[in-house]
Structure formats: C-alpha cells, structure tokens
Amino acid sequence: MKDLQNGLKTSVNRRSFMKRGLTAAGAATVSAGLLGNGLSAASEGPEEKSGRLTPGDAAILRFLAAAEILETDLWQQYNELGGIQDSEVPGGNGNPTYTAALAVLDADMDQYIHDNTEDELTHEVFINAFLASKRADTVNLDEFRTLPSSQATGAQQIGRLTNLMQLTVDTSWWTRYRVGNKNPDFGDTFDQAVPSLNVGQHPAIPRTDDDLTPNDHIQAIANTAGFHFGTIEQGGTSLYPSLAQRVTHPEVLRIVLSIGPTEAMHFQTWSDKAGNAPPLTDPKDPTLVFPDLNSPPFGGEKFQTNLIMPEPTIFLSRKLPACSIVRPTATKGAAMGALKFLTAMGLFIGQSPAFFELMTDLAEDADEARRGRG
C-alpha cells in the first residue's frame, strides 16, 4: 500500500502507455482483420480514446486488460518453472524439483498451471483486440517489465511486471466461501486458513537453486504457490461481476459476463488443490507454518478440504434467504479495491511510481463508469 500511495505523488503522461494497437505478444495471436484499420499509432490528447465505445465501457475494458496483462505475467512465471512447456505458452524450461513439489498438491498441477496461463493470455489479447477493433486505445505495460526473474533453473531471464518472491498471501477466501452467514459486501471479515502466509514476505517460486533443498523448504514454496493461485483467481471471480454492473453496451457486457465465469472455474480448481497442501513448517523460515486444514480450528462439516462448492450465504439483504453466490460483488470501488488488494500482497514490490500512478488512473476511470452514461 505504501508503494501505491507513493505512486500517486509522481506525475506521468499516462497516454504514453496507451496504444491504439496491440502488444507484440498479442499481435502474434490475433486475427489480422482486427488490425487493418490504421490502429497502430497512439493519438494525442488529454484522455484515452474510447472510439465507438462509451468512455465508461472503454475504461472498464482497459482496466480489465491491464489486470489480465498482470495475471499473464505472474502465471507465465509459474508455468516456466512448474507448468508444461510448449508452443501454447512459450518460455522457460521447467524445474523438475519445483514441479514435483507442486505435484504433491495434485498430479495434474503442471497441466492446470499451463491452462490457467493460456487462459489469461487469451483474455489479455482478446480485450485489447476488441478495444482496437472499436478504435479505442488499448493498454501496453511493456515499459514496466523491469522486475527481476527467478534465478532458479528453468526460468527465463527477462524483465517482469510482477514479483512472486516476496508475497504476503491473503488466505481468507478459504473461510469466506465455506461460511454460510457472512459476506464481505456486508463488511464481514474472515479468518486466515494459513495465518503465517498473511504475515511477512514469502516466495511462491524458487528464487535460486538454493531454494530447491531441503525437501520441506521447496514444499513450503509450492504450498505458498498453491494458496496464492486461489488468492489471485478469487479476485478475478469477483472483479468481473462487480464491473459488469457498470457496463452499458450489450456487447461489452457479453465480454465481461463470458470471461468472468472462467475466472470462477480457475478459482474452484485452486480451492480444491490448496486443500491438499501438506502440513509442515518451513525449515528455512520457521515462522511459516502450514496447518492441517482437516483439524481444528478447521475441518469438520464446514471446513473439510473437499468442500469446494460455495456455501449459501446472505445476499443483497439479511432479510432474504441464503443464496450460493460469488462474493464480494458490490460494485462501488471495485477496480480500486482490486488494485489495492494486489498491491497489499506484495505483487508489485519494486515497481516504479509511474506504474502505480498509471494503474491508479485506470482503476479510477473504471470505477467512475456508470451504466447508460459516458
């Protein structure tokens, strides 16, 4: 949060990060038909171009494009070390020790990581391509790819947007979706599944090959990743329906309502796998303790680890019957809330003030959008 606040103090020409075209990665995978209307050069002006979209719809899509770019960046790092290496998700060579530790949570973790990475890449590319097709400015964060890569065997040595080596992971989603009488939209709070993950800074990928031993240490890193997967994807699960309530055009609403459910599919997958994280204490960081989630204070009828369907809870009014829902979905401040959430977990440690100002501007614009208005 301190980094986000500092970022607000520095002036930046945010239009320099808006491109009326696609990133190099996106252009390679999007049909040429979307790129044939002279959309490659940025226009000059005080605000981003919304083209044939309302300014509000364009602002929402730009914030979502930025969020998906950031997600793609972090998932690519996970895939390089622990996923399947192929032409669909290029880069990296895999790290057998880290991959084996992830497989303790599920034998198919490498496939799931690969597919989650590919999904986020397609979201990023599609949203930017749609904006370009409507002659609206798109988002390019390449200038901020300055954070270091893991030095462990298997990782590409390229600049990153996100930092997976100093995370403070909020694991309250574990209890939030298993408690039936509370909802964050009503101001309710929830216990952490792994309290020590929510304190301090922890790596979710090996930083160097020194992190590959002893076994319990690399397993602690894999466990951290397993919970971080769920933390990231529950955020997307809430963000899309929250912003959908501000969308005006039916086609933009269709995009938001069609991408959002895939984030929920991701979240449920990771909710299931996190429950398989073996109890242990990290020998290189004894403050990091992964509890047995099938034992008190968890476990039992509500908290057994294979209960991954959302428990019905209060919705809209405490006077109405309980309903199984995504939570939270309140729309006020949804984009800024998502940015603050990502910042608080340490995902952007090392980023520049200009990055924080740009992301803040994008979030503010998305939150100012109103249905039926520009």
C-alpha positions as CSV (number, residue, x, y, z in Angstrom):
1,M,0.0,0.0,0.0
2,K,2.9,2.4,0.7
3,D,4.1,1.8,-2.9
4,L,0.7,2.6,-4.2
5,Q,0.4,5.8,-2.2
6,N,3.9,6.9,-3.3
7,G,3.0,6.3,-6.9
8,L,0.2,8.9,-6.6
9,K,2.8,11.6,-5.9
10,T,4.6,11.3,-9.3
11,S,3.4,12.8,-12.5
12,V,3.3,10.6,-15.6
13,N,1.9,11.0,-19.0
14,R,-0.5,8.0,-18.9
15,R,-1.3,8.4,-22.6
16,S,2.3,7.2,-23.4
17,F,1.2,3.8,-22.1
18,M,-1.9,3.6,-24.2
19,K,-1.6,2.2,-27.6
20,R,-4.1,2.1,-30.4
21,G,-2.9,-1.3,-31.4
22,L,-1.7,-4.5,-29.7
23,T,1.4,-5.6,-27.8
24,A,3.8,-7.7,-29.8
25,A,2.6,-10.9,-28.0
26,G,-1.0,-10.0,-28.7
27,A,-0.4,-9.2,-32.4
28,A,1.1,-12.6,-33.0
29,T,-2.1,-14.4,-31.9
30,V,-5.0,-12.1,-33.1
31,S,-6.5,-12.2,-36.5
32,A,-5.2,-9.6,-38.9
33,G,-8.8,-8.4,-39.6
34,L,-8.7,-6.5,-36.3
35,L,-5.5,-4.7,-37.1
36,G,-6.3,-3.5,-40.6
37,N,-7.7,0.0,-39.8
38,G,-4.7,2.1,-39.0
39,L,-4.8,1.5,-35.2
40,S,-1.1,1.1,-34.6
41,A,-0.2,4.7,-33.6
42,A,-1.2,6.4,-30.4
43,S,-3.4,9.5,-30.7
44,E,-2.5,12.7,-28.9
45,G,-4.9,14.2,-26.5
46,P,-5.7,14.7,-22.8
47,E,-7.7,11.5,-22.3
48,E,-7.7,8.0,-23.8
49,K,-9.8,7.4,-27.0
50,S,-13.0,5.4,-26.5
51,G,-13.7,5.1,-30.2
52,R,-17.1,3.6,-30.8
53,L,-17.5,2.6,-27.1
54,T,-18.8,4.8,-24.3
55,P,-15.9,6.3,-22.3
56,G,-17.1,4.2,-19.3
57,D,-17.1,0.9,-21.2
58,A,-13.7,1.6,-22.7
59,A,-12.3,2.5,-19.2
60,I,-13.7,-0.8,-17.8
61,L,-12.2,-2.8,-20.6
62,R,-8.8,-1.1,-20.3
63,F,-8.6,-1.8,-16.5
64,L,-9.5,-5.4,-17.2
65,A,-6.9,-5.6,-20.0
66,A,-4.3,-4.3,-17.6
67,A,-5.4,-6.8,-14.9
68,E,-5.1,-9.6,-17.4
69,I,-1.7,-8.5,-18.6
70,L,-0.5,-8.6,-14.9
71,E,-2.1,-12.0,-14.5
72,T,-0.5,-13.3,-17.6
73,D,2.9,-12.1,-16.3
74,L,2.6,-13.9,-13.0
75,W,1.2,-17.1,-14.5
76,Q,4.0,-17.2,-17.1
77,Q,6.5,-17.2,-14.2
78,Y,4.7,-20.1,-12.6
79,N,4.5,-22.0,-15.9
80,E,8.1,-21.6,-16.7
81,L,9.1,-23.4,-13.5
82,G,6.1,-25.7,-12.7
83,G,3.9,-26.0,-15.8
84,I,4.0,-27.7,-19.2
85,Q,6.5,-26.2,-21.6
86,D,5.0,-25.9,-25.2
87,S,4.3,-23.5,-28.0
88,E,1.0,-22.5,-26.5
89,V,2.7,-20.9,-23.5
90,P,6.3,-20.3,-24.7
91,G,9.3,-19.5,-22.4
92,G,11.1,-21.4,-19.7
93,N,12.4,-24.9,-19.4
94,G,10.7,-26.2,-16.3
95,N,12.2,-27.0,-12.9
96,P,11.7,-30.7,-12.0
97,T,12.1,-30.2,-8.3
98,Y,9.6,-27.4,-8.0
99,T,7.2,-29.3,-10.4
100,A,7.4,-32.4,-8.2
101,A,6.6,-30.3,-5.1
102,L,3.6,-28.8,-6.8
103,A,2.5,-32.3,-7.8
104,V,2.1,-33.2,-4.1
105,L,-1.0,-30.9,-4.2
106,D,-2.2,-32.7,-7.4
107,A,-0.6,-34.8,-10.0
108,D,-2.0,-32.6,-12.8
109,M,-0.8,-29.3,-11.4
110,D,1.5,-28.8,-14.3
111,Q,-1.4,-29.1,-16.8
112,Y,-3.6,-26.8,-14.7
113,I,-0.9,-24.2,-14.4
114,H,-0.3,-24.3,-18.2
115,D,-4.0,-24.0,-19.0
116,N,-4.6,-21.1,-16.5
117,T,-1.6,-19.3,-18.1
118,E,-3.0,-19.8,-21.6
119,D,-6.5,-18.6,-20.5
120,E,-5.1,-15.3,-19.0
121,L,-3.1,-14.7,-22.2
122,T,-6.1,-15.1,-24.4
123,H,-8.1,-12.7,-22.1
124,E,-5.4,-10.1,-22.3
125,V,-5.1,-10.3,-26.1
126,F,-8.9,-10.5,-26.8
127,I,-9.8,-7.5,-24.7
128,N,-7.1,-5.3,-26.3
129,A,-8.1,-6.6,-29.7
130,F,-11.7,-5.7,-29.1
131,L,-10.7,-2.2,-27.9
132,A,-8.6,-1.8,-31.1
133,S,-11.5,-3.0,-33.3
134,K,-13.6,-0.2,-31.8
135,R,-10.9,2.3,-32.4
136,A,-10.4,2.7,-28.7
137,D,-7.0,3.0,-27.0
138,T,-5.6,-0.2,-25.6
139,V,-3.1,-0.9,-22.8
140,N,0.6,-1.8,-23.1
141,L,2.6,-2.2,-19.9
142,D,5.8,-3.3,-21.5
143,E,7.7,-0.3,-20.3
144,F,7.2,-1.6,-16.7
145,R,8.8,-5.0,-17.4
146,T,11.7,-4.2,-15.1
147,L,11.4,-6.6,-12.2
148,P,14.0,-9.4,-11.9
149,S,13.3,-13.1,-12.8
150,S,13.9,-16.0,-10.6
151,Q,17.4,-17.2,-10.9
152,A,16.4,-20.8,-10.4
153,T,16.9,-23.4,-13.2
154,G,14.2,-23.2,-15.8
155,A,13.2,-19.5,-15.6
156,Q,13.6,-17.1,-18.5
157,Q,15.9,-14.2,-17.7
158,I,13.6,-11.4,-18.8
159,G,12.0,-8.4,-17.2
160,R,8.8,-9.0,-15.2
161,L,5.8,-6.9,-14.2
162,T,5.1,-8.9,-11.0
163,N,7.1,-10.1,-8.1
164,L,6.4,-13.7,-6.9
165,M,9.3,-13.8,-4.5
166,Q,8.1,-11.5,-1.7
167,L,4.4,-12.3,-1.3
168,T,2.0,-11.7,1.7
169,V,-0.8,-14.1,0.8
170,D,-4.4,-13.4,2.0
171,T,-5.9,-16.9,2.5
172,S,-9.2,-15.7,4.0
173,W,-11.0,-16.8,0.8
174,W,-10.7,-20.3,2.3
175,T,-13.2,-19.5,5.1
176,R,-15.2,-16.9,3.1
177,Y,-16.6,-19.4,0.8
178,R,-17.2,-22.0,3.5
179,V,-19.1,-19.8,6.0
180,G,-22.8,-19.5,5.4
181,N,-23.8,-16.5,7.4
182,K,-21.3,-13.8,6.4
183,N,-20.5,-11.8,3.2
184,P,-17.7,-9.2,2.7
185,D,-20.3,-7.0,0.9
186,F,-21.8,-6.5,4.4
187,G,-18.5,-5.7,6.0
188,D,-17.8,-9.2,7.4
189,T,-14.3,-10.4,7.9
190,F,-12.9,-13.9,7.8
191,D,-10.2,-16.0,9.4
192,Q,-7.0,-16.9,7.6
193,A,-6.6,-20.5,6.6
194,V,-2.8,-20.1,6.8
195,P,-2.2,-17.2,9.2
196,S,1.6,-17.1,8.8
197,L,1.2,-16.6,5.0
198,N,-0.6,-13.4,5.6
199,V,2.4,-12.0,7.6
200,G,5.8,-11.2,6.3
201,Q,7.1,-11.9,2.7
202,H,7.3,-15.4,1.2
203,P,8.5,-16.8,-2.1
204,A,6.0,-18.7,-4.2
205,I,8.6,-19.7,-6.8
206,P,12.2,-20.8,-6.0
207,R,14.4,-17.7,-6.1
208,T,17.6,-19.6,-6.9
209,D,18.6,-23.3,-6.9
210,D,19.4,-22.9,-3.2
211,D,15.6,-22.9,-2.6
212,L,15.3,-26.4,-4.0
213,T,16.5,-28.0,-0.8
214,P,15.7,-29.3,1.8
215,N,12.5,-31.0,0.8
216,D,10.3,-29.3,3.3
217,H,11.5,-25.9,2.1
218,I,10.7,-26.3,-1.5
219,Q,7.4,-27.9,-0.5
220,A,6.7,-24.8,1.6
221,I,7.3,-22.7,-1.5
222,A,5.0,-25.0,-3.5
223,N,2.3,-24.7,-0.8
224,T,2.6,-20.9,-0.9
225,A,2.0,-21.1,-4.6
226,G,-1.0,-23.3,-4.2
227,F,-2.7,-20.8,-1.9
228,H,-1.6,-17.9,-4.0
229,F,-3.3,-19.4,-7.0
230,G,-6.6,-19.4,-5.2
231,T,-6.0,-15.9,-3.9
232,I,-5.4,-14.5,-7.3
233,E,-8.3,-16.2,-9.0
234,Q,-10.9,-15.5,-6.4
235,G,-10.1,-11.8,-7.0
236,G,-10.9,-12.2,-10.7
237,T,-14.0,-14.1,-9.9
238,S,-15.4,-11.1,-8.0
239,L,-14.0,-8.4,-10.2
240,Y,-15.8,-9.3,-13.4
241,P,-19.4,-9.3,-12.0
242,S,-18.6,-6.2,-10.0
243,L,-17.7,-4.2,-13.0
244,A,-20.4,-5.8,-15.2
245,Q,-22.9,-3.8,-13.2
246,R,-21.4,-0.6,-14.7
247,V,-21.3,-1.7,-18.3
248,T,-23.6,0.0,-20.9
249,H,-23.2,-1.7,-24.3
250,P,-24.6,-5.3,-24.6
251,E,-21.5,-6.5,-26.5
252,V,-19.2,-5.2,-23.7
253,L,-21.5,-6.8,-21.1
254,R,-21.3,-10.1,-23.0
255,I,-17.5,-9.9,-22.9
256,V,-17.4,-9.3,-19.2
257,L,-20.0,-11.9,-18.4
258,S,-18.3,-14.5,-20.6
259,I,-14.7,-14.1,-19.3
260,G,-15.8,-13.7,-15.6
261,P,-17.0,-17.3,-15.2
262,T,-13.7,-18.7,-16.5
263,E,-12.0,-17.0,-13.5
264,A,-14.5,-18.8,-11.3
265,M,-13.5,-22.1,-12.9
266,H,-9.9,-21.3,-12.1
267,F,-10.7,-20.4,-8.6
268,Q,-12.6,-23.6,-7.8
269,T,-9.7,-25.7,-9.2
270,W,-7.2,-24.0,-7.0
271,S,-9.6,-24.1,-4.0
272,D,-9.6,-27.8,-4.4
273,K,-5.8,-28.2,-4.8
274,A,-4.9,-25.9,-1.9
275,G,-6.6,-28.3,0.5
276,N,-4.0,-30.9,-0.4
277,A,-1.1,-28.8,0.8
278,P,0.8,-31.0,3.3
279,P,1.1,-29.6,6.9
280,L,4.7,-28.5,7.6
281,T,7.0,-25.9,9.0
282,D,9.4,-24.3,6.6
283,P,12.9,-25.3,7.9
284,K,14.4,-22.1,6.4
285,D,11.7,-19.9,7.8
286,P,10.2,-21.4,11.0
287,T,7.6,-18.6,11.2
288,L,5.9,-20.1,8.1
289,V,3.6,-22.9,9.2
290,F,1.1,-24.7,7.1
291,P,-1.6,-26.3,9.3
292,D,-3.6,-29.4,8.8
293,L,-6.8,-27.9,7.3
294,N,-8.8,-31.1,8.3
295,S,-8.1,-30.5,12.0
296,P,-9.3,-27.8,14.5
297,P,-9.9,-24.9,14.2
298,F,-10.8,-26.0,10.7
299,G,-12.0,-29.4,9.5
300,G,-15.5,-30.8,10.4
301,E,-18.7,-30.4,8.4
302,K,-18.0,-26.9,7.2
303,F,-14.3,-26.9,6.6
304,Q,-13.2,-30.3,5.4
305,T,-10.9,-29.8,2.4
306,N,-13.0,-31.4,-0.2
307,L,-15.9,-28.9,0.3
308,I,-15.2,-26.6,-2.6
309,M,-18.7,-25.5,-3.7
310,P,-19.7,-22.0,-2.4
311,E,-21.7,-22.3,0.8
312,P,-25.0,-20.4,0.5
313,T,-24.8,-17.0,2.3
314,I,-26.5,-13.7,2.8
315,F,-27.0,-11.7,-0.4
316,L,-28.5,-8.2,-1.0
317,S,-30.3,-8.2,2.3
318,R,-30.1,-10.1,5.5
319,K,-33.9,-10.5,5.3
320,L,-33.7,-12.5,2.1
321,P,-33.0,-16.3,2.0
322,A,-29.4,-17.5,1.8
323,C,-28.1,-18.0,-1.7
324,S,-24.9,-19.6,-3.2
325,I,-23.1,-16.7,-4.8
326,V,-19.7,-15.2,-5.8
327,R,-18.7,-12.8,-3.0
328,P,-17.9,-9.9,-2.9
329,T,-19.8,-8.4,-5.9
330,A,-20.5,-4.9,-4.7
331,T,-19.6,-2.5,-7.5
332,K,-18.5,0.6,-5.6
333,G,-14.8,1.0,-5.8
334,A,-14.4,-2.5,-7.3
335,A,-11.4,-1.7,-9.6
336,M,-9.5,0.3,-6.9
337,G,-10.2,-2.4,-4.4
338,A,-8.7,-4.9,-6.7
339,L,-5.6,-2.8,-7.3
340,K,-5.2,-2.2,-3.5
341,F,-5.6,-6.0,-2.9
342,L,-2.9,-6.9,-5.4
343,T,-0.6,-4.2,-4.1
344,A,-1.0,-5.3,-0.5
345,M,0.1,-8.9,-1.3
346,G,3.5,-7.6,-2.5
347,L,2.9,-8.5,-6.1
348,F,4.3,-5.1,-7.3
349,I,7.3,-4.8,-4.9
350,G,10.0,-3.0,-6.9
351,Q,7.7,-1.3,-9.4
352,S,8.1,2.4,-10.2
353,P,5.9,5.3,-9.1
354,A,4.8,5.7,-12.7
355,F,3.4,2.2,-12.7
356,F,1.3,2.8,-9.6
357,E,0.0,6.1,-11.0
358,L,-1.0,4.6,-14.3
359,M,-2.7,1.6,-12.6
360,T,-4.5,4.0,-10.2
361,D,-5.7,6.2,-13.1
362,L,-7.0,3.1,-14.9
363,A,-8.8,1.9,-11.8
364,E,-10.3,5.3,-11.0
365,D,-11.6,5.6,-14.6
366,A,-13.2,2.1,-14.4
367,D,-14.9,3.0,-11.0
368,E,-16.3,6.2,-12.4
369,A,-18.1,4.4,-15.2
370,R,-21.9,4.3,-14.9
371,R,-24.4,2.3,-16.8
372,G,-26.1,4.4,-19.5
373,R,-23.5,7.2,-19.2
374,G,-20.3,8.1,-20.8
